[in-house]
Amino acid sequence: MAKKELAELTGGMDLNELQAILEPKKHKKYELPTTQLKEGETPNELQNEVENPPGLQPTYNLAAYVNKSELLQNFIKMGVDLSSIEKRKGLAQFVLSLEMEKDVHPRLLFLQDQGVPAELFGDFITKNPLIFKVDMDDMQTRVNYLEAKRFSKVQIQRILTLNPFWLMFSTKRIDKRLGYFQKEFALSGDDVRYLSSKQPRLITYNMQHLADATFCVREEMGFTKEEIKVLLLSKPRLWMLKPDDLIERFAYAHNEMKLSHQMLLQQPEILTSREFRLRERHEFLKMLGRAQYDPEKDLYISPKALVEGNNHHFVRKVAKSDMETFELFLKNR
């Protein structure tokens, strides 16, 4: 499994982090082993070697078991994407080993008690079926920790809903992560709680990636310590982008569009747009004589508006032009 895909599927965790939080339970009939990397293997691939559970033939097609499995039928009713699960090595067999009453119901009821909407269970399970491997007492301890740290019920609800992998991290690991953000970015307790609930996936993201992103924002993009704090709290998703992509977008916005650091702080959405899209739209506005991003001058175009909506919205509402002109521009550029 590619490193990017693994990160997306596990909320940003790399292989070693995933292995560290999967604690095998001895009483289970079937387990997902947490094997070590062998010589020549890299952490870019998930190397779980999984034995087939008794009585089942090797398969990656969960659909073949739907008619015989009440659990899979219930998963489908909840909106679980079985095809997504079976693409990840070992998870199809793990799901088939689950018992509805013993493994699934208690954990879903727990999530519901924490405010996770039942209509989102399907998406939650699709992203992290390994939640059914986490001990119930551990799950409660991890919620108790958040309560002890003065997270509100609404914040806890958002955290568990938006990051299906949060409950797989021990309180010690979460505490260390929160401490990292508080110290690295000089955040207050309220700031930490705000950041955690605004973008919960960031807290459990790969630590090396976060360090690289911070270096990129500070050293290569030139934001000050205070500006970085503002940027993090207003648009934390930037820290989950590839640093190279982030630099590319910043360079175009800052050097070609002449957007200052202060303007980017006020409208950081510009940095979430792919560079080719920025270039396309800026050059079109430039052709029309409308590439004017200074709010103190006439015909001001908001950088935020530049990256919002589809091409039709941009052309009609922002550029004040028509699709025929835009399409001709794209053909001839």
Helices and strands as residue ranges (DSSP letters): H 3-9, H 15-21, G 62-68, H 70-78, H 82-86, H 91-96, I 100-104, H 105-113, G 118-120, H 121-127, G 129-133, H 136-148, H 153-162, G 166-168, H 171-184, H 189-198, H 200-203, H 207-215, I 216-220, H 225-234, G 236-240, H 243-251, I 252-256, H 261-266, G 268-272, H 275-288, H 303-306, H 311-313, I 314-318, H 323-332
